[in-house]
Amino acid sequence: MLALAIFWLGNARALLHDNESLHVYSVLLCLAGAVALLHVDHEHPSRRRSVLGASALCLLAALNFGSGSAAFVALFALLFVQRARLSSWLIVATSLLFTLLVYAL
């Protein structure tokens, strides 16, 4: 997570200016929350709710700042590493499509 934060925030301007750092840190806060939600056991009954909550946080990150849409890529990578079920992939993919639709409108 720390490596992601360092390389994703490679732009020093985003970290140095007060008005721009708010966008960066809000995106990272949403991403950290999404990752924390996905650390639920794979067989746990609330897994779908956790994935839905993580997708909602990624949507919030995407609506905060343009680079927030990269949070969905992090979610897909985490689902791949966890070997998640197809239903989890479909929830995140649907959320990403909804986000792109909101962007288009």
GULUMTOR-760081 format. One line per field, with one value per atom (N, C-alpha, C): residue in three letters; residue number from 1; atom name; x, y, z. Coordinates in steps of 0.001 Angstrom, whole numbers. Example, Ala and Ser with C-alpha at 12.3 -4.5 7.8 and 13.67 -1.06 7.14 Angstrom:
residuo = c(Ala, Ala, Ala, Ser, Ser, Ser)
num = c(1, 1, 1, 2, 2, 2)
atomo = c(N, CA, C, N, CA, C)
px = c(13190, 12300, 13200, 12850, 13670, 12900)
py = c(-5690, -4500, -3300, -2250, -1060, 30)
pz = c(7800, 7800, 7800, 7080, 7140, 7870)
***
This chain:
residuo = c(Met, Met, Met, Leu, Leu, Leu, Ala, Ala, Ala, Leu, Leu, Leu, Ala, Ala, Ala, Ile, Ile, Ile, Phe, Phe, Phe, Trp, Trp, Trp, Leu, Leu, Leu, Gly, Gly, Gly, Asn, Asn, Asn, Ala, Ala, Ala, Arg, Arg, Arg, Ala, Ala, Ala, Leu, Leu, Leu, Leu, Leu, Leu, His, His, His, Asp, Asp, Asp, Asn, Asn, Asn, Glu, Glu, Glu, Ser, Ser, Ser, Leu, Leu, Leu, His, His, His, Val, Val, Val, Tyr, Tyr, Tyr, Ser, Ser, Ser, Val, Val, Val, Leu, Leu, Leu, Leu, Leu, Leu, Cys, Cys, Cys, Leu, Leu, Leu, Ala, Ala, Ala, Gly, Gly, Gly, Ala, Ala, Ala, Val, Val, Val, Ala, Ala, Ala, Leu, Leu, Leu, Leu, Leu, Leu, His, His, His, Val, Val, Val, Asp, Asp, Asp, His, His, His, Glu, Glu, Glu, His, His, His, Pro, Pro, Pro, Ser, Ser, Ser, Arg, Arg, Arg, Arg, Arg, Arg, Arg, Arg, Arg, Ser, Ser, Ser, Val, Val, Val, Leu, Leu, Leu, Gly, Gly, Gly, Ala, Ala, Ala, Ser, Ser, Ser, Ala, Ala, Ala, Leu, Leu, Leu, Cys, Cys, Cys, Leu, Leu, Leu, Leu, Leu, Leu, Ala, Ala, Ala, Ala, Ala, Ala, Leu, Leu, Leu, Asn, Asn, Asn, Phe, Phe, Phe, Gly, Gly, Gly, Ser, Ser, Ser, Gly, Gly, Gly, Ser, Ser, Ser, Ala, Ala, Ala, Ala, Ala, Ala, Phe, Phe, Phe, Val, Val, Val, Ala, Ala, Ala, Leu, Leu, Leu, Phe, Phe, Phe, Ala, Ala, Ala, Leu, Leu, Leu, Leu, Leu, Leu, Phe, Phe, Phe, Val, Val, Val, Gln, Gln, Gln, Arg, Arg, Arg, Ala, Ala, Ala, Arg, Arg, Arg, Leu, Leu, Leu, Ser, Ser, Ser, Ser, Ser, Ser, Trp, Trp, Trp, Leu, Leu, Leu, Ile, Ile, Ile, Val, Val, Val, Ala, Ala, Ala, Thr, Thr, Thr, Ser, Ser, Ser, Leu, Leu, Leu, Leu, Leu, Leu, Phe, Phe, Phe, Thr, Thr, Thr, Leu, Leu, Leu, Leu, Leu, Leu, Val, Val, Val, Tyr, Tyr, Tyr, Ala, Ala, Ala, Leu, Leu, Leu)
num = c(1, 1, 1, 2, 2, 2, 3, 3, 3, 4, 4, 4, 5, 5, 5, 6, 6, 6, 7, 7, 7, 8, 8, 8, 9, 9, 9, 10, 10, 10, 11, 11, 11, 12, 12, 12, 13, 13, 13, 14, 14, 14, 15, 15, 15, 16, 16, 16, 17, 17, 17, 18, 18, 18, 19, 19, 19, 20, 20, 20, 21, 21, 21, 22, 22, 22, 23, 23, 23, 24, 24, 24, 25, 25, 25, 26, 26, 26, 27, 27, 27, 28, 28, 28, 29, 29, 29, 30, 30, 30, 31, 31, 31, 32, 32, 32, 33, 33, 33, 34, 34, 34, 35, 35, 35, 36, 36, 36, 37, 37, 37, 38, 38, 38, 39, 39, 39, 40, 40, 40, 41, 41, 41, 42, 42, 42, 43, 43, 43, 44, 44, 44, 45, 45, 45, 46, 46, 46, 47, 47, 47, 48, 48, 48, 49, 49, 49, 50, 50, 50, 51, 51, 51, 52, 52, 52, 53, 53, 53, 54, 54, 54, 55, 55, 55, 56, 56, 56, 57, 57, 57, 58, 58, 58, 59, 59, 59, 60, 60, 60, 61, 61, 61, 62, 62, 62, 63, 63, 63, 64, 64, 64, 65, 65, 65, 66, 66, 66, 67, 67, 67, 68, 68, 68, 69, 69, 69, 70, 70, 70, 71, 71, 71, 72, 72, 72, 73, 73, 73, 74, 74, 74, 75, 75, 75, 76, 76, 76, 77, 77, 77, 78, 78, 78, 79, 79, 79, 80, 80, 80, 81, 81, 81, 82, 82, 82, 83, 83, 83, 84, 84, 84, 85, 85, 85, 86, 86, 86, 87, 87, 87, 88, 88, 88, 89, 89, 89, 90, 90, 90, 91, 91, 91, 92, 92, 92, 93, 93, 93, 94, 94, 94, 95, 95, 95, 96, 96, 96, 97, 97, 97, 98, 98, 98, 99, 99, 99, 100, 100, 100, 101, 101, 101, 102, 102, 102, 103, 103, 103, 104, 104, 104, 105, 105, 105)
atomo = c(N, CA, C, N, CA, C, N, CA, C, N, CA, C, N, CA, C, N, CA, C, N, CA, C, N, CA, C, N, CA, C, N, CA, C, N, CA, C, N, CA, C, N, CA, C, N, CA, C, N, CA, C, N, CA, C, N, CA, C, N, CA, C, N, CA, C, N, CA, C, N, CA, C, N, CA, C, N, CA, C, N, CA, C, N, CA, C, N, CA, C, N, CA, C, N, CA, C, N, CA, C, N, CA, C, N, CA, C, N, CA, C, N, CA, C, N, CA, C, N, CA, C, N, CA, C, N, CA, C, N, CA, C, N, CA, C, N, CA, C, N, CA, C, N, CA, C, N, CA, C, N, CA, C, N, CA, C, N, CA, C, N, CA, C, N, CA, C, N, CA, C, N, CA, C, N, CA, C, N, CA, C, N, CA, C, N, CA, C, N, CA, C, N, CA, C, N, CA, C, N, CA, C, N, CA, C, N, CA, C, N, CA, C, N, CA, C, N, CA, C, N, CA, C, N, CA, C, N, CA, C, N, CA, C, N, CA, C, N, CA, C, N, CA, C, N, CA, C, N, CA, C, N, CA, C, N, CA, C, N, CA, C, N, CA, C, N, CA, C, N, CA, C, N, CA, C, N, CA, C, N, CA, C, N, CA, C, N, CA, C, N, CA, C, N, CA, C, N, CA, C, N, CA, C, N, CA, C, N, CA, C, N, CA, C, N, CA, C, N, CA, C, N, CA, C, N, CA, C, N, CA, C, N, CA, C, N, CA, C, N, CA, C, N, CA, C, N, CA, C, N, CA, C, N, CA, C, N, CA, C, N, CA, C, N, CA, C)
px = c(828, 0, 874, 1957, 2845, 3513, 3942, 4565, 3571, 2312, 1288, 1121, 1112, 951, 2126, 3323, 4502, 4526, 4324, 4425, 3211, 2042, 854, 922, 1536, 1631, 2985, 3519, 4827, 4875, 3762, 3716, 3879, 5016, 5305, 4347, 3875, 2966, 1684, 1210, -15, 186, 1408, 1672, 2027, 2544, 3037, 1986, 1047, 39, -1176, -1630, -2754, -4017, -4334, -5589, -5563, -4390, -4319, -4131, -3548, -3320, -4626, -5646, -6930, -7481, -7372, -7866, -7077, -5780, -4921, -5210, -5299, -5498, -6907, -7891, -9240, -9334, -8639, -8606, -7914, -6791, -6076, -6869, -7611, -8441, -9530, -10159, -11181, -10564, -9387, -8722, -8337, -7835, -7475, -8709, -9820, -11056, -11538, -11413, -11824, -10960, -9666, -8761, -9061, -9341, -9663, -10955, -11923, -13177, -12981, -12041, -11833, -10980, -10526, -9764, -10659, -11931, -12870, -12609, -12808, -12606, -13441, -12881, -13549, -14882, -15004, -16221, -17196, -16876, -17718, -19035, -20168, -21461, -21594, -20855, -20975, -19989, -19444, -18451, -19026, -20244, -20836, -21047, -21451, -21619, -20280, -19230, -17895, -17431, -17667, -17272, -18089, -19364, -20210, -19759, -19415, -18902, -17578, -16694, -15413, -15632, -16593, -16908, -17476, -18290, -18839, -17733, -16755, -15627, -14794, -14661, -13944, -14717, -16032, -16862, -16665, -16648, -16413, -15035, -14029, -12681, -12653, -13362, -13391, -14114, -15119, -15846, -15129, -14183, -13390, -12366, -11704, -10598, -10428, -9941, -9829, -9004, -7943, -7100, -7745, -8846, -9535, -10083, -10274, -10760, -9727, -8487, -7458, -7674, -8525, -8831, -9526, -10271, -10908, -9856, -8782, -7698, -7081, -6909, -6387, -7347, -8641, -9631, -9576, -9467, -9361, -8100, -6990, -5746, -5895, -6564, -6763, -7693, -8724, -9618, -8877, -7965, -7175, -6271, -5618, -4718, -5499, -6684, -7503, -8245, -8172, -8914, -10387, -10939, -12324, -13302, -14502, -15558, -15994, -16678, -17155, -18128, -18918, -19882, -19179, -18037, -17279, -16757, -16268, -15784, -16916, -18096, -19233, -19688, -19638, -20022, -19081, -17787, -16810, -16884, -17057, -17157, -18399, -19505, -20726, -20542, -19863, -19588, -18695, -17718, -16845, -17629, -18489, -19315, -20256, -20809, -21654, -20851, -19630, -18769, -18468, -18159, -17899, -19139, -20304, -21552, -21771, -21496, -21621, -20650, -19424, -18447, -18948, -19545, -20001, -21159, -21984, -23120, -22697)
py = c(-1182, 0, 1248, 1190, 2335, 2573, 1491, 1639, 2233, 1802, 2351, 3846, 4230, 5636, 6467, 5931, 6691, 6844, 5741, 5829, 6496, 6343, 6973, 8481, 8883, 10296, 10857, 10393, 10838, 12321, 12952, 14368, 15165, 15821, 16560, 17731, 18279, 19418, 19036, 17813, 17357, 17238, 17011, 16870, 18186, 19141, 20370, 21464, 21522, 22577, 22107, 22964, 22594, 22274, 23071, 22864, 21614, 21138, 19938, 18675, 18784, 17596, 17034, 17856, 17378, 16301, 16498, 15508, 14205, 14325, 13142, 12312, 12969, 12231, 11672, 12342, 11780, 10529, 10521, 9329, 8187, 8463, 7417, 6913, 7785, 7355, 6403, 6724, 5838, 4507, 4550, 3324, 2459, 3087, 2327, 1686, 2395, 1826, 649, 767, -326, -1561, -1367, -2496, -3137, -2314, -2860, -3675, -3230, -3985, -5330, -5401, -6643, -7657, -7297, -8252, -9169, -9209, -10141, -11531, -12528, -13916, -14208, -14975, -15252, -15964, -16815, -17600, -16940, -15778, -15083, -14679, -14786, -14460, -13008, -12105, -10685, -10284, -11242, -10937, -10012, -10276, -9431, -8005, -7864, -6512, -5799, -6531, -5929, -5468, -6295, -5924, -4738, -4718, -3588, -2310, -2411, -1244, -761, -1690, -1313, -647, -1144, -529, 876, 1050, 2374, 3353, 2884, 3755, 4110, 3166, 3468, 4470, 4360, 5348, 6723, 6785, 8052, 8612, 7737, 8184, 8718, 8050, 8483, 9820, 10052, 11317, 12451, 12119, 13148, 13773, 12949, 13423, 12450, 12925, 12099, 10847, 10917, 9734, 8716, 9062, 8141, 6916, 7011, 5840, 4717, 5026, 3988, 3099, 3520, 2682, 1398, 1458, 246, -761, -268, -1155, -1844, -1102, -1701, -2759, -2507, -3491, -4748, -4583, -5744, -6547, -5860, -6559, -7338, -6735, -7414, -8611, -8482, -9620, -10743, -10387, -11396, -12147, -11422, -12046, -12922, -12497, -13267, -14412, -14496, -15506, -15470, -14280, -14045, -14725, -14894, -15503, -14561, -15120, -14341, -13249, -13515, -12501, -11238, -11392, -10215, -9419, -10127, -9457, -8696, -9305, -8664, -7417, -7446, -6267, -5109, -5376, -4311, -3830, -4742, -4345, -3500, -3863, -3069, -1685, -1596, -298, 559, -79, 662, 1178, 358, 800, 1929, 1841, 2923, 4216, 4095, 5273, 5894, 5068, 5588, 6248, 5705, 6297, 7659, 7757, 9049, 10050, 9617, 10506, 10978, 10078, 10412, 11409, 11313, 12230, 13553)
pz = c(0, 0, 0, 758, 815, -532, -1204, -2518, -3511, -3438, -4319, -4058, -2802, -2464, -2975, -2860, -3297, -4813, -5534, -6987, -7610, -6993, -7535, -7312, -6232, -5898, -6301, -7423, -7868, -8197, -8419, -8727, -7433, -7287, -6050, -5875, -6974, -6879, -6142, -6374, -5710, -4207, -3776, -2344, -1666, -2428, -1830, -1702, -2630, -2591, -1801, -900, -37, -815, -1821, -2528, -3410, -3806, -4630, -3799, -2636, -1824, -1270, -1157, -669, -1596, -2907, -3859, -3750, -3622, -3572, -2330, -1198, 46, 163, -406, -367, -1232, -2366, -3220, -2493, -1857, -1122, 80, 723, 1848, 1353, 236, -334, -755, -1346, -1774, -566, 474, 1684, 2315, 2310, 2827, 1996, 676, -215, -3, 133, 368, 1720, 2719, 4044, 4003, 3229, 3119, 2429, 1507, 774, 1526, 2717, 3505, 4323, 3983, 4620, 4051, 4858, 4422, 3181, 2238, 962, 1144, 2104, 2291, 3262, 3724, 4693, 4032, 4754, 4155, 3703, 4320, 3964, 2869, 2141, 1105, 29, -422, -1471, -977, 259, 811, 893, 1247, 1315, -62, -1068, -2434, -2913, -2589, -2973, -2275, -1004, -282, -842, -1199, -1797, -3150, -3926, -5216, -5033, -4011, -3730, -3341, -2585, -2233, -3467, -4387, -5628, -6477, -6478, -7175, -6563, -5244, -4557, -4892, -4948, -5309, -6742, -7637, -9034, -9187, -8376, -8469, -7752, -6869, -6197, -7120, -7893, -8716, -9870, -10994, -12192, -12018, -11253, -11057, -10122, -9521, -8627, -9333, -10640, -11385, -11386, -11093, -10994, -9774, -8862, -7701, -8131, -9227, -9737, -10204, -10781, -11219, -10005, -8925, -7696, -7157, -7257, -6808, -7663, -8982, -9866, -9556, -9296, -8959, -7650, -6678, -5405, -5558, -6369, -6613, -7324, -8223, -8925, -7960, -7070, -6097, -5128, -4763, -3829, -4501, -5821, -6590, -6225, -6364, -5967, -6916, -6436, -7232, -8347, -9312, -10457, -10022, -9007, -8551, -8063, -7422, -6971, -8163, -9171, -10383, -11066, -11115, -11777, -11036, -9726, -8942, -9233, -9215, -9457, -10907, -11859, -13268, -13507, -12880, -13014, -12415, -11287, -10671, -11558, -12197, -13103, -14309, -14863, -15994, -15584, -14380, -13880, -13737, -13242, -13095, -14458, -15438, -16774, -17379, -17077, -17550, -16915, -15616, -14931, -15527, -15822, -16465, -17823, -18585, -19930, -19897, -18875, -18777, -18209)
***
